[in-house]
Amino acid sequence: MRIVAGLLAMLLVAGCSDKDKVPSGIIPREQMEKILWDMVQADQYSSLYLVKDSARINVKTETQKLYQEVFRLHQISREEFRKSFQYYQEHPDLTRSVFDSLLARGNRLRTESYSRPALTPKPPVTAPVTTPAPALSKLPVMPPKQVNMTNKRPVRTSRPPVTTDTTRGKQPK
């Protein structure tokens, strides 16, 4: 009877243990979330920007370099990541919580970016308006010439009226 009670006690303790606890040698859940977030960002950069410049670079090689940079920033090796990622894949409840956290983080950041006011350029600083000198105020003011920027020639703003003789279809002399 004591053996059965001892086994039940051990099962109870094992069943109530922390399910999010990972064994030593496996990257902890919080750190794994940060690493995966940075890898998602690297993938997004690769798919949005590097693909457009794929004529001069190998996108796959550049993406692998970005992954190496993520590993360097988090001070882990590729093998540590693979071993930990394999462990998380074998434990779907942990994988689900990690990816749910990533999804919530992405949604939160997207919502925050939409709620921030858009950056609008500041209006240009203009010189203060002063009254013209008395001698210059008597001169007539001419409107500025419009210039065609492709060939730097003045553009006519209005054409003289053309009248035609409707009976013969010729212009009067």
Number of C-alpha atoms within 10 A of each C-alpha: 5 7 8 9 10 11 11 12 12 12 12 11 10 11 10 9 10 8 11 12 11 15 10 7 9 18 20 14 18 10 11 18 20 15 20 17 19 19 19 14 15 20 17 13 14 19 13 11 12 19 14 12 12 11 9 8 12 12 18 13 10 14 19 14 13 19 20 16 15 22 18 12 11 14 8 14 12 13 9 14 17 12 13 20 17 12 17 20 12 11 13 11 12 18 17 13 14 19 14 13 15 17 13 12 14 13 12 12 12 11 11 11 11 10 9 8 8 8 6 6 6 6 6 6 6 6 6 6 6 6 7 9 8 8 7 9 10 9 8 7 8 6 6 6 11 12 12 11 9 6 7 9 11 11 11 10 7 6 6 5 6 7 10 12 9 8 6 8 9 10 10 9 4
